[in-house]
Amino acid sequence: MENPFYVPESAMAIVAHPDDIEFSCSGTLARWAKEGTRTYYVLCTSGDVGIAQAGMTKARATEIREAEQRKAAEIAGASEVVFLREPDGMLQPTLELRKKLVREIRRLRPEVVITGDPTVVLASSDYINHPDHRAAGIAALDAVFPAAGQPNLFQDLESEGIKAHKVRKVYVTSWEKGDLFVNISDTIDIKIEALRAHNSQMNGWDPEDMVRQWARDYAKGKEMAYAEAFRVIQLVSDEDWEKTKGTVLA
């Protein structure tokens, strides 16, 4: 249960595609943003193979889906959106991708990182978790720990004026094993509006009923109407965080 409600100074979501944040954790990010948290979206791909229309090119799909993601982020109050433009549908948790993510973590210095659970394959009886989702999750976790906080790893990034940073907490979006349930009753409408911004993915379908049902299911038995679920890993103790705010003294 969430009591009291934890509000980080900054938070970064790392996902594979445009709309992944909106489906999974935008209610929490929007609630944090309303409380003054700086929220950052990092998209490993631009979803450039995600529009199955005759004559659609990857270049045009990139333009459409990045524009939709920026609109969705604006609706939810995000501070910045970063596109790494890795190949959609072929994402791999390579060292190159890890370094790109480490660069963004060190540059933006989030207190919290949110990402997907890379261990989920058979998500339900009618859905196999996308391999890009799994790749993004493992790349994000590997970038957060230990890479981003090790000064002598990817040391050349210091030439860009960015130094090692330790993330305080990781929120892993949960399918069934959540240990923290964030009340998004006040931001469920924002979550739905942000998801609707991904018009190319809706094909005339309105996601509201499904999103509300998912959020009600997570909230069931708790003192809230709608929730998002996470597994939380605390990497830096509260005492150490207050001393350093993630700064690595090298």
FIKOLZA-1660 file (N, C-alpha, C; in steps of 0.1 Angstrom, whole numbers, plus 5000, padded with zeros to 4 digits):
% residues 250
   i   px   py   pz ch aa at
   1 5008 4988 5000  A  M  N
   1 5000 5000 5000  A  M CA
   1 5009 5012 5000  A  M  C
   2 5003 5023 4995  A  E  N
   2 5011 5036 4995  A  E CA
   2 5007 5045 5006  A  E  C
   3 5015 5046 5016  A  N  N
   3 5012 5055 5027  A  N CA
   3 5025 5056 5036  A  N  C
   4 5031 5068 5036  A  P  N
   4 5027 5080 5029  A  P CA
   4 5032 5079 5014  A  P  C
   5 5026 5089 5006  A  F  N
   5 5030 5089 4992  A  F CA
   5 5043 5095 4990  A  F  C
   6 5052 5087 4984  A  Y  N
   6 5066 5091 4982  A  Y CA
   6 5067 5099 4969  A  Y  C
   7 5073 5111 4970  A  V  N
   7 5074 5120 4958  A  V CA
   7 5089 5122 4956  A  V  C
   8 5095 5117 4946  A  P  N
   8 5110 5119 4943  A  P CA
   8 5111 5133 4936  A  P  C
   9 5124 5138 4937  A  E  N
   9 5127 5151 4931  A  E CA
   9 5127 5149 4915  A  E  C
  10 5131 5137 4911  A  S  N
  10 5132 5134 4896  A  S CA
  10 5129 5119 4894  A  S  C
  11 5124 5116 4882  A  A  N
  11 5121 5102 4879  A  A CA
  11 5123 5101 4864  A  A  C
  12 5128 5089 4860  A  M  N
  12 5130 5086 4845  A  M CA
  12 5124 5073 4842  A  M  C
  13 5115 5073 4832  A  A  N
  13 5110 5060 4827  A  A CA
  13 5118 5056 4814  A  A  C
  14 5122 5044 4814  A  I  N
  14 5130 5038 4803  A  I CA
  14 5121 5026 4797  A  I  C
  15 5117 5028 4785  A  V  N
  15 5109 5018 4778  A  V CA
  15 5113 5016 4764  A  V  C
  16 5107 5006 4757  A  A  N
  16 5110 5003 4744  A  A CA
  16 5104 5012 4733  A  A  C
  17 5091 5014 4735  A  H  N
  17 5083 5021 4724  A  H CA
  17 5074 5032 4729  A  H  C
  18 5071 5042 4720  A  P  N
  18 5060 5051 4723  A  P CA
  18 5048 5043 4726  A  P  C
  19 5041 5048 4736  A  D  N
  19 5029 5043 4743  A  D CA
  19 5031 5033 4754  A  D  C
  20 5044 5027 4755  A  D  N
  20 5046 5018 4766  A  D CA
  20 5045 5025 4780  A  D  C
  21 5049 5037 4781  A  I  N
  21 5048 5045 4794  A  I CA
  21 5033 5047 4797  A  I  C
  22 5025 5051 4787  A  E  N
  22 5011 5054 4789  A  E CA
  22 5004 5042 4793  A  E  C
  23 5007 5030 4788  A  F  N
  23 5000 5018 4792  A  F CA
  23 5004 5014 4806  A  F  C
  24 5016 5016 4810  A  S  N
  24 5021 5010 4822  A  S CA
  24 5022 5019 4834  A  S  C
  25 5027 5031 4833  A  C  N
  25 5031 5039 4845  A  C CA
  25 5028 5054 4844  A  C  C
  26 5021 5059 4834  A  S  N
  26 5019 5073 4832  A  S CA
  26 5010 5079 4843  A  S  C
  27 5002 5071 4849  A  G  N
  27 4994 5076 4860  A  G CA
  27 5002 5081 4872  A  G  C
  28 5012 5072 4875  A  T  N
  28 5022 5075 4886  A  T CA
  28 5031 5087 4882  A  T  C
  29 5036 5087 4870  A  L  N
  29 5044 5098 4865  A  L CA
  29 5036 5111 4865  A  L  C
  30 5024 5111 4861  A  A  N
  30 5016 5123 4861  A  A CA
  30 5013 5128 4875  A  A  C
  31 5011 5119 4884  A  R  N
  31 5008 5123 4898  A  R CA
  31 5021 5129 4904  A  R  C
  32 5033 5123 4901  A  W  N
  32 5045 5129 4906  A  W CA
  32 5047 5143 4899  A  W  C
  33 5045 5144 4886  A  A  N
  33 5047 5157 4880  A  A CA
  33 5038 5168 4886  A  A  C
  34 5026 5164 4890  A  K  N
  34 5017 5174 4896  A  K CA
  34 5022 5178 4910  A  K  C
  35 5031 5170 4916  A  E  N
  35 5037 5173 4929  A  E CA
  35 5050 5180 4927  A  E  C
  36 5054 5182 4915  A  G  N
  36 5067 5189 4913  A  G CA
  36 5079 5181 4909  A  G  C
  37 5077 5168 4907  A  T  N
  37 5088 5159 4903  A  T CA
  37 5091 5162 4888  A  T  C
  38 5104 5163 4885  A  R  N
  38 5109 5164 4871  A  R CA
  38 5108 5150 4865  A  R  C
  39 5101 5148 4855  A  T  N
  39 5099 5135 4849  A  T CA
  39 5105 5134 4835  A  T  C
  40 5112 5124 4832  A  Y  N
  40 5119 5122 4820  A  Y CA
  40 5115 5109 4813  A  Y  C
  41 5112 5109 4800  A  Y  N
  41 5109 5097 4793  A  Y CA
  41 5120 5094 4783  A  Y  C
  42 5125 5082 4784  A  V  N
  42 5136 5077 4775  A  V CA
  42 5130 5065 4767  A  V  C
  43 5129 5067 4754  A  L  N
  43 5124 5057 4745  A  L CA
  43 5135 5050 4737  A  L  C
  44 5137 5037 4739  A  C  N
  44 5148 5031 4732  A  C CA
  44 5146 5031 4717  A  C  C
  45 5134 5029 4712  A  T  N
  45 5130 5029 4698  A  T CA
  45 5120 5040 4696  A  T  C
  46 5117 5043 4683  A  S  N
  46 5107 5052 4680  A  S CA
  46 5094 5045 4674  A  S  C
  47 5094 5032 4676  A  G  N
  47 5082 5025 4672  A  G CA
  47 5080 5025 4657  A  G  C
  48 5091 5025 4649  A  D  N
  48 5090 5028 4635  A  D CA
  48 5085 5017 4626  A  D  C
  49 5083 5005 4632  A  V  N
  49 5076 4994 4625  A  V CA
  49 5062 4992 4630  A  V  C
  50 5057 5001 4638  A  G  N
  50 5045 4999 4645  A  G CA
  50 5032 5005 4638  A  G  C
  51 5033 5009 4626  A  I  N
  51 5022 5014 4619  A  I CA
  51 5020 5005 4606  A  I  C
  52 5011 4996 4607  A  A  N
  52 5009 4986 4596  A  A CA
  52 4999 4991 4585  A  A  C
  53 5004 5001 4577  A  Q  N
  53 4996 5007 4567  A  Q CA
  53 5003 5006 4554  A  Q  C
  54 4996 5004 4543  A  A  N
  54 5002 5003 4530  A  A CA
  54 5009 5016 4527  A  A  C
  55 5021 5015 4522  A  G  N
  55 5029 5027 4518  A  G CA
  55 5036 5034 4529  A  G  C
  56 5034 5029 4542  A  M  N
  56 5040 5036 4553  A  M CA
  56 5055 5033 4553  A  M  C
  57 5063 5043 4555  A  T  N
  57 5078 5041 4556  A  T CA
  57 5082 5042 4570  A  T  C
  58 5094 5037 4573  A  K  N
  58 5099 5038 4587  A  K CA
  58 5101 5052 4591  A  K  C
  59 5106 5060 4581  A  A  N
  59 5109 5074 4584  A  A CA
  59 5096 5082 4588  A  A  C
  60 5086 5079 4580  A  R  N
  60 5073 5086 4583  A  R CA
  60 5067 5081 4596  A  R  C
  61 5068 5068 4598  A  A  N
  61 5063 5062 4611  A  A CA
  61 5070 5068 4623  A  A  C
  62 5083 5070 4621  A  T  N
  62 5091 5076 4632  A  T CA
  62 5086 5090 4635  A  T  C
  63 5083 5098 4625  A  E  N
  63 5078 5112 4627  A  E CA
  63 5065 5111 4634  A  E  C
  64 5056 5102 4630  A  I  N
  64 5043 5102 4636  A  I CA
  64 5043 5097 4650  A  I  C
  65 5051 5087 4653  A  R  N
  65 5051 5081 4666  A  R CA
  65 5058 5090 4676  A  R  C
  66 5069 5096 4672  A  E  N
  66 5076 5105 4681  A  E CA
  66 5067 5117 4684  A  E  C
  67 5060 5122 4674  A  A  N
  67 5051 5134 4677  A  A CA
  67 5040 5130 4687  A  A  C
  68 5035 5118 4685  A  E  N
  68 5024 5113 4694  A  E CA
  68 5030 5111 4708  A  E  C
  69 5042 5106 4710  A  Q  N
  69 5048 5105 4723  A  Q CA
  69 5051 5118 4729  A  Q  C
  70 5055 5128 4722  A  R  N
  70 5058 5141 4728  A  R CA
  70 5044 5147 4732  A  R  C
  71 5034 5145 4725  A  K  N
  71 5021 5150 4729  A  K CA
  71 5016 5143 4742  A  K  C
  72 5018 5130 4742  A  A  N
  72 5014 5123 4754  A  A CA
  72 5022 5127 4766  A  A  C
  73 5035 5129 4765  A  A  N
  73 5043 5134 4775  A  A CA
  73 5039 5148 4780  A  A  C
  74 5036 5156 4771  A  E  N
  74 5031 5170 4775  A  E CA
  74 5018 5169 4783  A  E  C
  75 5009 5160 4779  A  I  N
  75 4997 5159 4787  A  I CA
  75 5000 5154 4801  A  I  C
  76 5010 5146 4803  A  A  N
  76 5013 5140 4816  A  A CA
  76 5023 5149 4824  A  A  C
  77 5027 5160 4818  A  G  N
  77 5036 5169 4825  A  G CA
  77 5051 5166 4825  A  G  C
  78 5055 5158 4815  A  A  N
  78 5069 5154 4815  A  A CA
  78 5078 5165 4812  A  A  C
  79 5090 5165 4817  A  S  N
  79 5100 5176 4815  A  S CA
  79 5108 5174 4802  A  S  C
  80 5111 5162 4798  A  E  N
  80 5119 5160 4786  A  E CA
  80 5116 5146 4781  A  E  C
  81 5117 5144 4767  A  V  N
  81 5115 5131 4761  A  V CA
  81 5128 5129 4752  A  V  C
  82 5134 5117 4754  A  V  N
  82 5146 5113 4747  A  V CA
  82 5143 5101 4738  A  V  C
  83 5147 5102 4726  A  F  N
  83 5145 5090 4717  A  F CA
  83 5159 5085 4713  A  F  C
  84 5162 5073 4716  A  L  N
  84 5175 5067 4713  A  L CA
  84 5176 5061 4699  A  L  C
  85 5164 5059 4693  A  R  N
  85 5163 5055 4679  A  R CA
  85 5170 5042 4676  A  R  C
  86 5169 5032 4685  A  E  N
  86 5174 5019 4683  A  E CA
  86 5164 5012 4673  A  E  C
  87 5167 5001 4666  A  P  N
  87 5158 4995 4657  A  P CA
  87 5146 4988 4663  A  P  C
  88 5134 4993 4659  A  D  N
  88 5122 4988 4665  A  D CA
  88 5120 4973 4660  A  D  C
  89 5115 4965 4669  A  G  N
  89 5113 4951 4666  A  G CA
  89 5126 4943 4667  A  G  C
  90 5137 4949 4669  A  M  N
  90 5150 4942 4669  A  M CA
  90 5159 4946 4681  A  M  C
  91 5152 4952 4691  A  L  N
  91 5160 4958 4702  A  L CA
  91 5168 4947 4709  A  L  C
  92 5180 4950 4712  A  Q  N
  92 5189 4940 4720  A  Q CA
  92 5195 4948 4731  A  Q  C
  93 5197 4941 4743  A  P  N
  93 5204 4948 4754  A  P CA
  93 5219 4948 4753  A  P  C
  94 5224 4955 4743  A  T  N
  94 5238 4955 4740  A  T CA
  94 5246 4964 4749  A  T  C
  95 5259 4963 4749  A  L  N
  95 5267 4973 4757  A  L CA
  95 5265 4987 4751  A  L  C
  96 5263 4988 4738  A  E  N
  96 5261 5001 4732  A  E CA
  96 5249 5007 4738  A  E  C
  97 5238 5000 4738  A  L  N
  97 5225 5005 4744  A  L CA
  97 5227 5008 4759  A  L  C
  98 5234 5000 4766  A  R  N
  98 5236 5003 4780  A  R CA
  98 5244 5016 4782  A  R  C
  99 5254 5018 4774  A  K  N
  99 5261 5031 4775  A  K CA
  99 5252 5043 4772  A  K  C
 100 5243 5041 4762  A  K  N
 100 5234 5052 4758  A  K CA
 100 5225 5055 4770  A  K  C
 101 5221 5045 4777  A  L  N
 101 5212 5047 4789  A  L CA
 101 5220 5053 4800  A  L  C
 102 5232 5048 4802  A  V  N
 102 5240 5054 4813  A  V CA
 102 5242 5068 4811  A  V  C
 103 5245 5072 4798  A  R  N
 103 5246 5086 4795  A  R CA
 103 5234 5095 4799  A  R  C
 104 5222 5090 4797  A  E  N
 104 5210 5097 4800  A  E CA
 104 5208 5097 4815  A  E  C
 105 5211 5086 4822  A  I  N
 105 5210 5086 4837  A  I CA
 105 5220 5095 4843  A  I  C
 106 5232 5096 4838  A  R  N
 106 5242 5105 4844  A  R CA
 106 5239 5119 4841  A  R  C
 107 5233 5121 4829  A  R  N
 107 5230 5135 4825  A  R CA
 107 5219 5141 4832  A  R  C
 108 5208 5133 4834  A  L  N
 108 5196 5138 4840  A  L CA
 108 5195 5135 4855  A  L  C
 109 5202 5126 4860  A  R  N
 109 5204 5123 4874  A  R CA
 109 5191 5120 4881  A  R  C
 110 5183 5110 4876  A  P  N
 110 5170 5107 4883  A  P CA
 110 5172 5101 4896  A  P  C
 111 5163 5104 4905  A  E  N
 111 5162 5098 4918  A  E CA
 111 5156 5084 4917  A  E  C
 112 5146 5083 4908  A  V  N
 112 5139 5070 4905  A  V CA
 112 5140 5067 4891  A  V  C
 113 5142 5054 4887  A  V  N
 113 5140 5049 4874  A  V CA
 113 5129 5039 4873  A  V  C
 114 5120 5041 4864  A  I  N
 114 5109 5031 4861  A  I CA
 114 5112 5024 4849  A  I  C
 115 5110 5011 4849  A  T  N
 115 5112 5003 4837  A  T CA
 115 5103 4990 4838  A  T  C
 116 5103 4983 4827  A  G  N
 116 5095 4970 4827  A  G CA
 116 5102 4958 4832  A  G  C
 117 5094 4948 4835  A  D  N
 117 5100 4936 4841  A  D CA
 117 5105 4927 4829  A  D  C
 118 5118 4925 4828  A  P  N
 118 5124 4917 4817  A  P CA
 118 5122 4902 4819  A  P  C
 119 5117 4898 4831  A  T  N
 119 5115 4884 4833  A  T CA
 119 5101 4879 4828  A  T  C
 120 5092 4888 4825  A  V  N
 120 5079 4884 4821  A  V CA
 120 5079 4881 4806  A  V  C
 121 5076 4868 4802  A  V  N
 121 5075 4864 4789  A  V CA
 121 5060 4860 4785  A  V  C
 122 5055 4851 4792  A  L  N
 122 5041 4847 4790  A  L CA
 122 5032 4856 4800  A  L  C
 123 5029 4867 4795  A  A  N
 123 5022 4877 4803  A  A CA
 123 5008 4873 4807  A  A  C
 124 5001 4867 4798  A  S  N
 124 4987 4862 4801  A  S CA
 124 4984 4851 4791  A  S  C
 125 4971 4847 4792  A  S  N
 125 4967 4836 4783  A  S CA
 125 4966 4840 4768  A  S  C
 126 4966 4854 4766  A  D  N
 126 4964 4858 4752  A  D CA
 126 4975 4869 4748  A  D  C
 127 4986 4869 4756  A  Y  N
 127 4996 4879 4752  A  Y CA
 127 5010 4874 4756  A  Y  C
 128 5019 4875 4747  A  I  N
 128 5033 4872 4749  A  I CA
 128 5040 4886 4750  A  I  C
 129 5047 4888 4761  A  N  N
 129 5054 4901 4762  A  N CA
 129 5064 4903 4751  A  N  C
 130 5063 4915 4745  A  H  N
 130 5071 4918 4733  A  H CA
 130 5086 4917 4737  A  H  C
 131 5094 4911 4728  A  P  N
 131 5108 4910 4731  A  P CA
 131 5115 4923 4732  A  P  C
 132 5110 4934 4726  A  D  N
 132 5116 4947 4728  A  D CA
 132 5114 4952 4742  A  D  C
 133 5102 4949 4748  A  H  N
 133 5099 4952 4762  A  H CA
 133 5109 4946 4771  A  H  C
 134 5112 4933 4769  A  R  N
 134 5121 4926 4777  A  R CA
 134 5136 4931 4775  A  R  C
 135 5139 4934 4763  A  A  N
 135 5153 4939 4761  A  A CA
 135 5155 4953 4767  A  A  C
 136 5144 4962 4766  A  A  N
 136 5145 4975 4772  A  A CA
 136 5146 4974 4788  A  A  C
 137 5139 4964 4793  A  G  N
 137 5139 4962 4808  A  G CA
 137 5153 4958 4813  A  G  C
 138 5159 4948 4806  A  I  N
 138 5172 4943 4811  A  I CA
 138 5183 4954 4808  A  I  C
 139 5182 4961 4797  A  A  N
 139 5192 4971 4794  A  A CA
 139 5191 4982 4805  A  A  C
 140 5179 4986 4808  A  A  N
 140 5177 4997 4818  A  A CA
 140 5182 4992 4832  A  A  C
 141 5179 4980 4836  A  L  N
 141 5184 4976 4849  A  L CA
 141 5199 4975 4849  A  L  C
 142 5205 4970 4838  A  D  N
 142 5220 4969 4837  A  D CA
 142 5226 4983 4837  A  D  C
 143 5219 4992 4831  A  A  N
 143 5225 5006 4831  A  A CA
 143 5224 5013 4845  A  A  C
 144 5213 5010 4852  A  V  N
 144 5211 5016 4865  A  V CA
 144 5221 5010 4875  A  V  C
 145 5222 4997 4875  A  F  N
 145 5231 4990 4885  A  F CA
 145 5239 4979 4878  A  F  C
 146 5252 4980 4879  A  P  N
 146 5260 4990 4886  A  P CA
 146 5265 5001 4878  A  P  C
 147 5262 5001 4864  A  A  N
 147 5270 5009 4855  A  A CA
 147 5269 5024 4858  A  A  C
 148 5257 5030 4859  A  A  N
 148 5256 5044 4860  A  A CA
 148 5264 5050 4872  A  A  C
 149 5265 5042 4883  A  G  N
 149 5272 5047 4895  A  G CA
 149 5286 5043 4896  A  G  C
 150 5292 5037 4886  A  Q  N
 150 5306 5034 4887  A  Q CA
 150 5315 5044 4879  A  Q  C
 151 5323 5052 4885  A  P  N
 151 5330 5063 4878  A  P CA
 151 5340 5058 4868  A  P  C
 152 5345 5046 4870  A  N  N
 152 5356 5041 4861  A  N CA
 152 5350 5033 4849  A  N  C
 153 5337 5032 4849  A  L  N
 153 5330 5025 4838  A  L CA
 153 5324 5035 4828  A  L  C
 154 5327 5034 4816  A  F  N
 154 5323 5044 4806  A  F CA
 154 5328 5058 4810  A  F  C
 155 5341 5058 4814  A  Q  N
 155 5347 5070 4820  A  Q CA
 155 5348 5081 4809  A  Q  C
 156 5348 5077 4796  A  D  N
 156 5349 5087 4786  A  D CA
 156 5337 5097 4786  A  D  C
 157 5326 5093 4792  A  L  N
 157 5314 5102 4793  A  L CA
 157 5317 5114 4801  A  L  C
 158 5328 5114 4809  A  E  N
 158 5331 5126 4817  A  E CA
 158 5335 5137 4807  A  E  C
 159 5340 5134 4795  A  S  N
 159 5344 5144 4786  A  S CA
 159 5332 5152 4781  A  S  C
 160 5320 5147 4784  A  E  N
 160 5307 5154 4780  A  E CA
 160 5302 5162 4792  A  E  C
 161 5310 5162 4803  A  G  N
 161 5306 5170 4815  A  G CA
 161 5297 5163 4824  A  G  C
 162 5295 5149 4822  A  I  N
 162 5286 5142 4831  A  I CA
 162 5294 5132 4839  A  I  C
 163 5290 5130 4851  A  K  N
 163 5297 5121 4860  A  K CA
 163 5288 5110 4866  A  K  C
 164 5294 5100 4872  A  A  N
 164 5286 5089 4877  A  A CA
 164 5275 5093 4887  A  A  C
 165 5264 5086 4886  A  H  N
 165 5252 5089 4894  A  H CA
 165 5246 5076 4899  A  H  C
 166 5243 5075 4912  A  K  N
 166 5236 5064 4917  A  K CA
 166 5221 5067 4918  A  K  C
 167 5213 5058 4913  A  V  N
 167 5198 5059 4914  A  V CA
 167 5194 5054 4927  A  V  C
 168 5184 5061 4933  A  R  N
 168 5180 5058 4947  A  R CA
 168 5171 5046 4947  A  R  C
 169 5161 5046 4938  A  K  N
 169 5151 5035 4937  A  K CA
 169 5148 5031 4923  A  K  C
 170 5145 5018 4921  A  V  N
 170 5140 5014 4908  A  V CA
 170 5125 5009 4910  A  V  C
 171 5116 5014 4901  A  Y  N
 171 5103 5009 4901  A  Y CA
 171 5101 5000 4889  A  Y  C
 172 5098 4987 4891  A  V  N
 172 5096 4978 4880  A  V CA
 172 5081 4976 4878  A  V  C
 173 5076 4980 4867  A  T  N
 173 5061 4978 4864  A  T CA
 173 5058 4964 4866  A  T  C
 174 5047 4961 4873  A  S  N
 174 5044 4947 4877  A  S CA
 174 5031 4942 4870  A  S  C
 175 5032 4929 4866  A  W  N
 175 5020 4923 4861  A  W CA
 175 5012 4916 4873  A  W  C
 176 5019 4909 4881  A  E  N
 176 5012 4902 4892  A  E CA
 176 5019 4902 4905  A  E  C
 177 5031 4907 4906  A  K  N
 177 5039 4906 4918  A  K CA
 177 5042 4919 4924  A  K  C
 178 5033 4929 4923  A  G  N
 178 5036 4942 4928  A  G CA
 178 5036 4942 4943  A  G  C
 179 5046 4950 4949  A  D  N
 179 5046 4952 4963  A  D CA
 179 5043 4966 4967  A  D  C
 180 5041 4975 4957  A  L  N
 180 5037 4989 4959  A  L CA
 180 5026 4992 4949  A  L  C
 181 5015 4998 4954  A  F  N
 181 5004 5001 4946  A  F CA
 181 5002 5016 4947  A  F  C
 182 5004 5024 4936  A  V  N
 182 5003 5038 4936  A  V CA
 182 4989 5042 4933  A  V  C
 183 4982 5050 4941  A  N  N
 183 4969 5055 4939  A  N CA
 183 4969 5065 4927  A  N  C
 184 4963 5061 4916  A  I  N
 184 4962 5071 4905  A  I CA
 184 4948 5075 4902  A  I  C
 185 4940 5075 4912  A  S  N
 185 4926 5079 4911  A  S CA
 185 4925 5094 4906  A  S  C
 186 4934 5102 4910  A  D  N
 186 4934 5116 4905  A  D CA
 186 4940 5119 4892  A  D  C
 187 4947 5108 4886  A  T  N
 187 4954 5110 4874  A  T CA
 187 4950 5100 4863  A  T  C
 188 4940 5091 4866  A  I  N
 188 4935 5081 4856  A  I CA
 188 4930 5088 4844  A  I  C
 189 4924 5100 4845  A  D  N
 189 4919 5107 4833  A  D CA
 189 4931 5112 4825  A  D  C
 190 4942 5116 4831  A  I  N
 190 4954 5120 4824  A  I CA
 190 4960 5108 4817  A  I  C
 191 4961 5097 4824  A  K  N
 191 4966 5085 4818  A  K CA
 191 4959 5081 4805  A  K  C
 192 4946 5082 4806  A  I  N
 192 4937 5078 4794  A  I CA
 192 4939 5088 4783  A  I  C
 193 4939 5101 4786  A  E  N
 193 4941 5111 4776  A  E CA
 193 4955 5110 4769  A  E  C
 194 4965 5107 4777  A  A  N
 194 4978 5106 4772  A  A CA
 194 4979 5094 4762  A  A  C
 195 4972 5083 4766  A  L  N
 195 4972 5071 4758  A  L CA
 195 4965 5074 4745  A  L  C
 196 4954 5081 4745  A  R  N
 196 4947 5085 4733  A  R CA
 196 4955 5093 4723  A  R  C
 197 4966 5099 4728  A  A  N
 197 4975 5107 4720  A  A CA
 197 4982 5098 4709  A  A  C
 198 4983 5085 4712  A  H  N
 198 4989 5076 4703  A  H CA
 198 4979 5071 4693  A  H  C
 199 4974 5081 4685  A  N  N
 199 4963 5078 4676  A  N CA
 199 4966 5067 4666  A  N  C
 200 4979 5066 4661  A  S  N
 200 4982 5056 4651  A  S CA
 200 4981 5042 4656  A  S  C
 201 4981 5040 4669  A  Q  N
 201 4980 5027 4675  A  Q CA
 201 4965 5023 4679  A  Q  C
 202 4956 5033 4679  A  M  N
 202 4943 5030 4684  A  M CA
 202 4934 5024 4673  A  M  C
 203 4936 5028 4661  A  N  N
 203 4928 5023 4650  A  N CA
 203 4913 5025 4653  A  N  C
 204 4909 5036 4658  A  G  N
 204 4895 5039 4661  A  G CA
 204 4890 5033 4674  A  G  C
 205 4899 5026 4681  A  W  N
 205 4895 5020 4694  A  W CA
 205 4898 5029 4706  A  W  C
 206 4889 5030 4715  A  D  N
 206 4891 5039 4727  A  D CA
 206 4896 5030 4738  A  D  C
 207 4908 5032 4744  A  P  N
 207 4913 5024 4754  A  P CA
 207 4907 5026 4768  A  P  C
 208 4898 5035 4770  A  E  N
 208 4894 5039 4783  A  E CA
 208 4889 5027 4792  A  E  C
 209 4880 5020 4786  A  D  N
 209 4874 5009 4794  A  D CA
 209 4884 4999 4799  A  D  C
 210 4893 4995 4790  A  M  N
 210 4904 4986 4794  A  M CA
 210 4913 4991 4804  A  M  C
 211 4917 5004 4802  A  V  N
 211 4927 5010 4812  A  V CA
 211 4920 5011 4826  A  V  C
 212 4908 5015 4826  A  R  N
 212 4901 5017 4839  A  R CA
 212 4900 5003 4846  A  R  C
 213 4897 4992 4838  A  Q  N
 213 4895 4979 4844  A  Q CA
 213 4909 4974 4849  A  Q  C
 214 4919 4976 4842  A  W  N
 214 4932 4972 4847  A  W CA
 214 4936 4979 4860  A  W  C
 215 4933 4992 4860  A  A  N
 215 4936 5000 4872  A  A CA
 215 4927 4997 4884  A  A  C
 216 4915 4993 4881  A  R  N
 216 4906 4988 4892  A  R CA
 216 4911 4975 4897  A  R  C
 217 4915 4966 4888  A  D  N
 217 4920 4953 4893  A  D CA
 217 4932 4955 4902  A  D  C
 218 4941 4964 4899  A  Y  N
 218 4953 4966 4908  A  Y CA
 218 4949 4972 4921  A  Y  C
 219 4938 4980 4921  A  A  N
 219 4933 4987 4933  A  A CA
 219 4924 4978 4942  A  A  C
 220 4920 4967 4937  A  K  N
 220 4910 4958 4944  A  K CA
 220 4915 4954 4958  A  K  C
 221 4907 4956 4967  A  G  N
 221 4910 4953 4981  A  G CA
 221 4918 4964 4988  A  G  C
 222 4921 4975 4982  A  K  N
 222 4929 4986 4987  A  K CA
 222 4920 4998 4988  A  K  C
 223 4924 5008 4996  A  E  N
 223 4916 5020 4998  A  E CA
 223 4919 5030 4987  A  E  C
 224 4916 5026 4975  A  M  N
 224 4917 5035 4963  A  M CA
 224 4909 5029 4952  A  M  C
 225 4905 5038 4942  A  A  N
 225 4897 5033 4931  A  A CA
 225 4905 5028 4920  A  A  C
 226 4917 5034 4917  A  Y  N
 226 4925 5030 4906  A  Y CA
 226 4940 5030 4910  A  Y  C
 227 4947 5021 4905  A  A  N
 227 4961 5019 4910  A  A CA
 227 4970 5015 4898  A  A  C
 228 4983 5017 4899  A  E  N
 228 4994 5011 4892  A  E CA
 228 5003 5003 4901  A  E  C
 229 5008 4992 4897  A  A  N
 229 5015 4983 4905  A  A CA
 229 5030 4982 4901  A  A  C
 230 5039 4981 4912  A  F  N
 230 5053 4981 4909  A  F CA
 230 5060 4972 4919  A  F  C
 231 5071 4966 4915  A  R  N
 231 5081 4961 4925  A  R CA
 231 5092 4971 4927  A  R  C
 232 5095 4974 4939  A  V  N
 232 5105 4985 4942  A  V CA
 232 5118 4979 4947  A  V  C
 233 5129 4984 4942  A  I  N
 233 5142 4980 4946  A  I CA
 233 5149 4993 4951  A  I  C
 234 5153 4993 4964  A  Q  N
 234 5160 5005 4969  A  Q CA
 234 5175 5003 4969  A  Q  C
 235 5182 5010 4960  A  L  N
 235 5196 5008 4958  A  L CA
 235 5205 5017 4967  A  L  C
 236 5199 5028 4972  A  V  N
 236 5207 5037 4981  A  V CA
 236 5198 5040 4993  A  V  C
 237 5204 5038 5005  A  S  N
 237 5196 5040 5017  A  S CA
 237 5191 5054 5018  A  S  C
 238 5181 5056 5026  A  D  N
 238 5176 5070 5028  A  D CA
 238 5186 5079 5034  A  D  C
 239 5194 5073 5043  A  E  N
 239 5204 5081 5050  A  E CA
 239 5215 5085 5040  A  E  C
 240 5220 5076 5032  A  D  N
 240 5230 5079 5022  A  D CA
 240 5225 5088 5011  A  D  C
 241 5213 5086 5007  A  W  N
 241 5207 5095 4997  A  W CA
 241 5207 5110 5001  A  W  C
 242 5203 5112 5014  A  E  N
 242 5202 5126 5019  A  E CA
 242 5216 5132 5020  A  E  C
 243 5226 5123 5022  A  K  N
 243 5240 5128 5023  A  K CA
 243 5245 5132 5009  A  K  C
 244 5242 5124 4999  A  T  N
 244 5249 5125 4986  A  T CA
 244 5240 5129 4974  A  T  C
 245 5226 5126 4975  A  K  N
 245 5217 5129 4964  A  K CA
 245 5222 5122 4952  A  K  C
 246 5228 5110 4953  A  G  N
 246 5232 5102 4942  A  G CA
 246 5245 5106 4936  A  G  C
 247 5252 5116 4941  A  T  N
 247 5265 5121 4936  A  T CA
 247 5275 5111 4941  A  T  C
 248 5283 5106 4931  A  V  N
 248 5294 5097 4934  A  V CA
 248 5307 5105 4937  A  V  C
 249 5312 5103 4948  A  L  N
 249 5325 5110 4951  A  L CA
 249 5336 5101 4947  A  L  C
 250 5342 5105 4935  A  A  N
 250 5353 5097 4930  A  A CA
 250 5366 5104 4931  A  A  C
% end
